[in-house]
Amino acid sequence: MAANPEDFDTSDSKLTLAKQLVGLVWGSNTMPATFEVEYEGAKWEILVRVKEAAS
């Protein structure tokens, strides 16, 4: 049975993951970028894109 992500304290993990995904996209010079992620049989598609330009 797949682990339920809601069962974990994810605040630090979410920040780390977000930084890593942004770093991957930034380094590839490709905007937007889509990643396919699979964990214990569950599959997700993650899209990383610029939401709003910084002022």
Secondary structure by P-SEA (a helix, b strand, c coil): ccccccccccaaaaaaaaaaaaaaaaaacccbbbbbbbcccbbbbbbbccccccc
